[in-house]
Amino acid sequence: MFSAMKDTFPLHIVYVNPQIPQNTGSTARLCAATAVPLHLVGELGFRVDEKSVRRAGLDYWPFMKLYRHADMRELWTQAGGARFHYFSKTADRPYYEARFEYGDYLVFGAETTGLPKEIL
């Protein structure tokens, strides 16, 4: 399923355990507008079922590529040899020094706790 995807999309946005639905909604809108897939990993602090999305007025939701993963191990396996960039406020290097390439995955943690230590 994902082995060809790394070459199909210019970037992938990944949220690990997102807690704030408005943040994910804003990113989902950006992903829909730019044809970039959004990957939601782990436990969510909100629901993304059809009824919840419709009630929130997310009329762009059907136009985006959304993927759910139980954990990062599942995503890593499905992404094949894709490159991952992890964003953290405790990073040693600023994001603007990274060399992004076609098909890279940009990984962000929960708004309140960031990425789990086992990922970093």
C-alpha positions in Angstrom: 0.0 0.0 0.0 2.6 2.6 1.0 5.7 1.4 -0.9 4.7 3.4 -4.0 3.3 6.3 -1.9 6.7 7.7 -1.0 7.2 8.5 -4.7 3.6 9.7 -5.3 3.3 12.6 -2.9 5.8 15.5 -2.5 5.5 15.4 1.3 3.6 13.6 4.0 2.4 15.2 7.3 2.3 13.0 10.3 0.7 13.8 13.7 1.5 11.5 16.6 -1.2 11.5 19.3 -2.8 14.8 18.3 -5.0 16.3 21.1 -6.5 19.5 19.7 -9.1 19.0 17.0 -8.8 22.5 15.6 -5.1 22.1 15.0 -5.6 18.9 13.1 -8.5 20.5 11.2 -6.3 23.4 10.1 -3.6 21.0 8.9 -6.2 18.8 7.2 -7.4 21.9 5.3 -3.9 22.6 4.2 -3.4 19.0 3.2 -6.6 19.0 1.1 -5.6 22.2 -0.6 -2.1 21.0 -1.4 -2.8 17.3 -2.1 -0.5 16.2 0.7 -1.6 13.2 2.8 -2.2 13.5 6.5 -1.2 10.5 8.7 -2.7 10.3 12.2 -0.8 8.0 14.5 -1.8 6.5 17.9 -4.4 7.9 20.2 -6.4 10.9 19.2 -7.9 13.5 21.6 -11.0 13.7 19.4 -13.0 11.7 16.9 -12.7 11.7 13.1 -15.7 9.6 12.2 -18.0 10.9 9.5 -20.7 12.2 12.0 -18.1 14.2 14.0 -16.4 15.6 11.0 -19.8 16.7 9.5 -20.9 18.3 12.7 -17.6 20.3 12.9 -18.3 21.7 9.4 -15.2 20.2 7.9 -16.6 20.2 4.3 -13.1 19.7 2.9 -12.5 16.5 4.7 -13.6 14.2 1.8 -11.0 15.9 -0.5 -8.0 15.0 1.6 -6.0 11.8 1.9 -6.2 10.6 5.5 -4.4 7.6 6.9 -4.7 6.1 10.4 -1.9 4.1 12.0 -1.9 2.3 15.3 1.6 3.3 16.0 4.8 4.6 14.4 6.1 1.1 13.8 3.2 0.5 11.5 3.8 3.7 9.6 7.6 3.0 9.3 6.9 -0.4 7.9 4.3 0.8 5.4 6.4 3.8 4.3 9.3 1.5 3.1 12.6 3.3 2.9 11.1 6.8 3.1 12.9 9.5 5.0 11.4 10.9 8.2 12.0 14.3 9.8 11.0 14.7 13.5 10.1 18.1 14.8 10.6 18.9 18.5 11.2 22.0 20.6 14.1 20.2 22.1 15.8 19.5 18.7 19.5 20.2 18.3 19.1 21.5 14.8 16.5 24.1 13.5 14.0 22.9 10.9 15.3 25.3 8.3 18.6 23.5 8.2 17.0 20.3 7.1 17.3 19.2 3.5 13.8 18.1 2.5 13.3 15.7 -0.4 10.4 14.5 -2.4 8.4 11.9 -0.5 9.7 12.9 3.0 7.5 12.5 6.1 7.3 15.5 8.5 6.5 14.2 12.0 4.9 16.3 14.8 4.0 15.2 18.3 1.0 16.0 20.5 0.5 19.7 21.1 1.0 19.4 24.9 3.6 16.7 25.2 5.5 16.6 21.9 6.9 13.4 20.4 7.3 10.4 22.7 10.9 9.8 23.9 11.0 6.4 22.2 10.5 8.1 18.8 13.1 10.8 19.4 
